Amino acid sequence: MTTYQVSTPRSAWLLLFVALFAVSSAGAVLQSMTEVPPILRASWRMQGTALILLPGFIFQLYNLDRSIFNMKDFMIIFISSIFLAAHFGSWVWSLDHTSLVHSLLFVTSHPLVVVLLMPILGSEIRKGHILGASIGFFGAALTLKDIDSGGEVTLIGNLFAFIGAVTVVGYLFSGRYLRSERNMPLFIYAFPVTFLSAVWLTPTSVIIEGTGFSQAVPEISIFGWTDIAWILWVGYLSLGPGLMGHTGINAVLRWFSPLIVSIALLFEPVIGGLIGYLWNGEISLGIWTVIGGMLMLIGAILVKFEEANEQTSDESPS
């Protein structure tokens, strides 16, 4: 059984906070880039992050025994990149069609999605799973009562954010298999998945949004993020949420259990909503969103506790 240090250094708490803040800030930043079409925005994010990950990939590839991986591993990387592209594309699109808080609530509901997929995956569903999912989905239904005629909170926007939650499950399962069971180094996994997701998002933007390669108008250019007007935005998204956020989360697992880190990440809608308020000076937060959002958070936490109990039972000697 994995053990964790009894005494957690203060630097670990600081690193967890910085990583959580970085991840949570992405929604507010992406939502503010309204001049750029959403799928192109997602593509820019993936392009920038892939560039940041490239040096680590080259270093690990040079020191890697490539014979330990097989064709199945590469196929999973390929499939994982499709899930990641679908996740970011649908989530960023949702940011333009519903409120920031609603988008974050629904895109972080993936623990509830996992419960729905458990019968298909052949996993045992326990009472904690059912209770957590029931509370969470009831809360999600309550938040929909704040859908308004003005269009700030919409059903279609919430739906696409939820699609982002569904697709990220495939990405998380793929990463868990390759990183935990196959012991694939971080950058060997992260770079090709991120790069390929940018490859999928780019032609999708060209077809759906009419973007192109011309740099005359950066806001509709495939590589428009390299323009002085946007490079700092994409640079932050790549270094902040892309590197500091996700790399920091992997780093703090040295001191914190996966349960603590997972629950901390579930507070992304709360922190992201606060960042959005500080960033824009306003926030859309109806009473049903507050009540339903709390229930969604409670439900997801219950599911995470049940997962932790299940893993503890599996690891205990019989």
C-alpha positions as CSV (number, residue, x, y, z in Angstrom):
1,M,0.0,0.0,0.0
2,T,1.3,3.5,-0.9
3,T,2.2,5.5,2.1
4,Y,2.6,9.3,2.5
5,Q,4.7,11.4,4.8
6,V,3.1,12.2,8.1
7,S,4.7,15.7,8.2
8,T,3.8,17.6,5.0
9,P,6.1,20.5,4.4
10,R,4.6,24.0,3.9
11,S,6.1,24.2,0.5
12,A,3.9,21.2,-0.6
13,W,0.7,23.1,0.5
14,L,2.0,26.2,-1.4
15,L,2.7,24.1,-4.5
16,L,-0.8,22.5,-4.3
17,F,-2.4,26.0,-4.0
18,V,-0.4,27.4,-6.9
19,A,-1.3,24.3,-9.1
20,L,-5.0,24.6,-8.2
21,F,-5.0,28.3,-8.8
22,A,-3.3,27.9,-12.2
23,V,-5.7,25.2,-13.3
24,S,-8.7,27.1,-12.1
25,S,-7.7,30.3,-13.9
26,A,-7.8,28.8,-17.4
27,G,-11.6,29.3,-17.7
28,A,-11.6,33.0,-17.0
29,V,-8.7,33.6,-19.3
30,L,-10.1,31.6,-22.2
31,Q,-13.6,33.2,-21.8
32,S,-12.0,36.6,-22.1
33,M,-10.5,35.8,-25.5
34,T,-13.8,36.4,-27.2
35,E,-12.3,37.8,-30.4
36,V,-10.9,34.3,-31.2
37,P,-13.3,31.5,-32.2
38,P,-13.6,28.8,-29.5
39,I,-12.2,25.8,-31.3
40,L,-9.2,27.9,-32.5
41,R,-8.7,29.1,-29.0
42,A,-8.5,25.5,-27.8
43,S,-6.1,24.7,-30.6
44,W,-3.9,27.6,-29.6
45,R,-3.9,26.3,-26.0
46,M,-2.8,22.9,-27.2
47,Q,-0.1,24.2,-29.6
48,G,1.4,26.4,-26.9
49,T,1.4,23.7,-24.2
50,A,2.9,21.1,-26.7
51,L,5.8,23.6,-27.3
52,I,6.4,23.9,-23.6
53,L,6.4,20.1,-23.2
54,L,8.7,19.5,-26.1
55,P,12.1,19.9,-24.3
56,G,11.1,17.5,-21.6
57,F,9.9,15.0,-24.2
58,I,13.2,15.2,-26.1
59,F,15.2,14.7,-22.9
60,Q,13.1,11.7,-21.8
61,L,13.1,10.2,-25.3
62,Y,16.9,10.3,-25.4
63,N,17.1,8.4,-22.2
64,L,14.3,6.0,-22.9
65,D,14.4,2.3,-23.5
66,R,11.8,2.3,-26.4
67,S,11.6,-1.5,-26.6
68,I,9.5,-1.6,-23.4
69,F,6.5,0.0,-25.1
70,N,4.3,-1.8,-27.7
71,M,1.8,-0.8,-30.5
72,K,-1.1,-0.9,-28.0
73,D,0.5,1.9,-26.0
74,F,0.9,4.0,-29.1
75,M,-2.8,3.3,-30.0
76,I,-3.9,4.4,-26.5
77,I,-1.9,7.7,-26.9
78,F,-3.6,8.2,-30.3
79,I,-7.1,7.6,-28.8
80,S,-6.3,9.7,-25.7
81,S,-5.4,12.7,-27.9
82,I,-8.8,12.5,-29.6
83,F,-10.5,12.5,-26.2
84,L,-8.4,15.5,-25.1
85,A,-9.2,17.4,-28.2
86,A,-12.9,16.7,-27.8
87,H,-12.7,17.8,-24.1
88,F,-11.0,21.1,-24.8
89,G,-13.0,21.9,-27.9
90,S,-16.4,21.3,-26.3
91,W,-15.4,23.0,-23.0
92,V,-14.0,26.2,-24.6
93,W,-17.1,26.3,-26.8
94,S,-19.3,26.1,-23.7
95,L,-17.5,29.1,-22.2
96,D,-18.9,31.3,-25.0
97,H,-22.5,29.9,-24.5
98,T,-23.0,29.7,-20.7
99,S,-21.7,31.4,-17.5
100,L,-18.2,30.6,-16.3
101,V,-19.5,29.0,-13.1
102,H,-21.9,26.7,-15.0
103,S,-19.2,25.7,-17.5
104,L,-16.8,24.8,-14.7
105,L,-19.4,23.0,-12.6
106,F,-20.4,20.7,-15.5
107,V,-16.9,20.2,-16.9
108,T,-15.6,19.1,-13.5
109,S,-18.5,16.6,-13.0
110,H,-16.5,13.7,-14.5
111,P,-16.5,11.7,-11.2
112,L,-20.3,11.5,-11.7
113,V,-19.8,10.4,-15.3
114,V,-17.5,7.6,-14.2
115,V,-20.3,6.1,-12.1
116,L,-22.5,6.0,-15.2
117,L,-19.8,4.2,-17.1
118,M,-19.0,1.7,-14.4
119,P,-21.6,-0.9,-15.6
120,I,-20.1,-0.7,-19.1
121,L,-16.6,-1.1,-17.7
122,G,-17.6,-4.1,-15.6
123,S,-16.8,-2.3,-12.3
124,E,-18.7,-2.9,-9.1
125,I,-21.1,-0.1,-8.2
126,R,-21.3,0.5,-4.4
127,K,-23.8,2.4,-2.3
128,G,-21.4,5.3,-2.1
129,H,-21.2,5.6,-5.8
130,I,-25.0,5.6,-6.2
131,L,-25.5,8.0,-3.4
132,G,-22.9,10.4,-4.7
133,A,-24.0,10.3,-8.3
134,S,-27.7,10.7,-7.3
135,I,-26.9,13.8,-5.2
136,G,-24.6,15.2,-7.9
137,F,-27.0,14.8,-10.8
138,F,-29.9,16.1,-8.7
139,G,-27.8,19.2,-8.0
140,A,-27.0,19.5,-11.8
141,A,-30.7,19.5,-12.5
142,L,-31.3,22.2,-9.9
143,T,-28.7,24.5,-11.5
144,L,-30.6,24.4,-14.8
145,K,-33.4,26.4,-13.1
146,D,-31.1,29.4,-13.4
147,I,-31.3,29.2,-17.2
148,D,-32.4,32.7,-18.2
149,S,-34.0,34.3,-21.3
150,G,-31.0,36.7,-21.6
151,G,-28.9,33.7,-22.6
152,E,-26.1,34.1,-20.1
153,V,-26.8,30.6,-18.7
154,T,-28.0,28.2,-21.5
155,L,-28.9,24.6,-21.8
156,I,-26.7,24.1,-24.9
157,G,-23.7,25.7,-23.1
158,N,-24.1,23.4,-20.1
159,L,-24.5,20.4,-22.4
160,F,-21.2,21.1,-24.2
161,A,-19.5,21.6,-20.8
162,F,-20.8,18.2,-19.8
163,I,-19.6,16.7,-23.0
164,G,-16.2,18.0,-21.9
165,A,-16.6,16.0,-18.7
166,V,-17.5,12.9,-20.5
167,T,-14.6,13.1,-23.0
168,V,-12.0,13.9,-20.3
169,V,-12.9,10.5,-18.6
170,G,-11.4,8.7,-21.6
171,Y,-8.3,10.9,-21.4
172,L,-7.9,10.2,-17.7
173,F,-8.4,6.5,-18.0
174,S,-5.8,6.4,-20.8
175,G,-3.3,8.4,-18.8
176,R,-3.9,6.3,-15.7
177,Y,-3.1,3.1,-17.7
178,L,0.0,4.4,-19.4
179,R,1.4,6.3,-16.5
180,S,0.6,3.8,-13.7
181,E,0.4,0.4,-15.3
182,R,2.9,0.9,-18.1
183,N,5.2,3.3,-16.2
184,M,5.4,5.7,-19.2
185,P,7.4,8.8,-18.4
186,L,5.4,12.0,-17.9
187,F,6.6,13.9,-21.0
188,I,6.7,10.8,-23.2
189,Y,2.9,10.6,-22.6
190,A,2.0,14.3,-22.3
191,F,3.7,15.7,-25.3
192,P,2.4,13.5,-28.1
193,V,-1.1,13.5,-26.6
194,T,-1.1,17.3,-26.4
195,F,0.5,17.8,-29.8
196,L,-1.9,15.4,-31.5
197,S,-4.9,17.1,-29.9
198,A,-3.7,20.3,-31.5
199,V,-3.5,18.5,-34.8
200,W,-7.2,17.4,-34.5
201,L,-8.5,20.8,-33.3
202,T,-6.7,22.7,-36.1
203,P,-8.6,21.3,-39.1
204,T,-11.8,21.2,-37.1
205,S,-11.4,25.0,-36.6
206,V,-10.7,25.4,-40.3
207,I,-13.8,23.5,-41.4
208,I,-16.3,24.8,-38.8
209,E,-15.0,28.3,-38.0
210,G,-13.5,29.2,-41.4
211,T,-10.0,29.9,-40.0
212,G,-6.9,29.7,-42.1
213,F,-3.1,30.1,-42.2
214,S,-3.0,33.7,-43.2
215,Q,-1.5,36.0,-40.4
216,A,-3.3,39.1,-41.8
217,V,-6.0,38.8,-39.1
218,P,-4.4,36.9,-36.1
219,E,-7.8,36.2,-34.5
220,I,-8.7,33.8,-37.3
221,S,-5.3,32.4,-38.0
222,I,-4.1,28.9,-37.1
223,F,-0.9,30.3,-35.7
224,G,-2.3,33.7,-34.7
225,W,-1.3,33.2,-31.1
226,T,2.3,34.0,-32.1
227,D,1.2,37.6,-32.8
228,I,2.2,40.1,-30.2
229,A,-1.4,40.7,-29.3
230,W,-2.0,37.1,-28.2
231,I,1.4,35.5,-27.4
232,L,1.2,36.5,-23.7
233,W,-2.3,35.1,-23.3
234,V,-1.3,31.7,-24.8
235,G,2.0,31.9,-23.0
236,Y,0.2,32.1,-19.7
237,L,-2.2,29.3,-20.6
238,S,0.7,27.1,-21.6
239,L,3.0,27.9,-18.6
240,G,0.3,28.4,-16.0
241,P,-2.6,25.9,-16.3
242,G,-0.7,23.8,-18.9
243,L,2.6,23.3,-17.1
244,M,2.5,24.6,-13.5
245,G,-1.0,23.4,-13.0
246,H,-0.8,19.8,-14.2
247,T,2.9,19.3,-13.5
248,G,2.4,20.7,-10.0
249,I,-0.5,18.4,-9.4
250,N,1.7,15.4,-10.3
251,A,4.4,16.7,-8.1
252,V,2.3,17.1,-4.9
253,L,1.3,13.5,-5.0
254,R,4.6,12.9,-3.3
255,W,3.2,14.4,-0.1
256,F,-0.6,14.1,-0.5
257,S,-2.8,11.1,-1.2
258,P,-4.7,11.0,-4.6
259,L,-7.9,11.5,-2.6
260,I,-6.9,14.8,-1.2
261,V,-5.6,16.1,-4.6
262,S,-8.8,14.9,-6.4
263,I,-11.0,16.6,-3.9
264,A,-9.0,19.8,-4.0
265,L,-9.4,19.8,-7.8
266,L,-13.2,19.5,-7.4
267,F,-13.1,23.1,-6.0
268,E,-12.1,24.4,-9.4
269,P,-15.6,25.9,-10.1
270,V,-15.4,27.8,-6.8
271,I,-11.9,29.1,-7.3
272,G,-12.4,29.7,-11.0
273,G,-15.6,31.6,-10.4
274,L,-13.8,33.8,-7.9
275,I,-11.0,34.4,-10.3
276,G,-13.6,35.3,-13.0
277,Y,-15.2,37.8,-10.6
278,L,-11.8,39.4,-9.9
279,W,-10.9,39.4,-13.5
280,N,-14.1,40.8,-15.0
281,G,-15.7,42.4,-11.9
282,E,-18.9,40.5,-12.3
283,I,-20.3,37.0,-11.9
284,S,-23.5,35.2,-12.8
285,L,-24.5,33.3,-9.7
286,G,-28.2,32.5,-9.2
287,I,-29.6,30.9,-6.0
288,W,-30.2,27.6,-7.8
289,T,-26.7,27.6,-9.1
290,V,-25.4,28.0,-5.5
291,I,-27.6,25.2,-4.1
292,G,-27.2,22.8,-7.1
293,G,-23.5,23.5,-7.4
294,M,-23.0,22.6,-3.7
295,L,-24.9,19.4,-4.2
296,M,-22.8,18.6,-7.3
297,L,-19.6,19.1,-5.3
298,I,-20.9,17.0,-2.4
299,G,-21.9,14.2,-4.8
300,A,-18.5,14.2,-6.5
301,I,-16.7,14.1,-3.2
302,L,-18.8,11.1,-2.0
303,V,-17.9,9.3,-5.2
304,K,-14.2,10.1,-4.6
305,F,-14.4,8.8,-1.0
306,E,-16.0,5.6,-2.3
307,E,-13.2,5.1,-4.9
308,A,-10.6,5.6,-2.1
309,N,-12.4,3.0,0.1
310,E,-12.6,0.6,-2.7
311,Q,-8.8,0.9,-3.4
312,T,-8.0,0.5,0.3
313,S,-10.1,-2.7,0.4
314,D,-8.4,-4.1,-2.7
315,E,-4.9,-3.3,-1.3
316,S,-5.7,-4.8,2.2
317,P,-4.5,-8.4,2.8
318,S,-7.2,-11.0,2.7
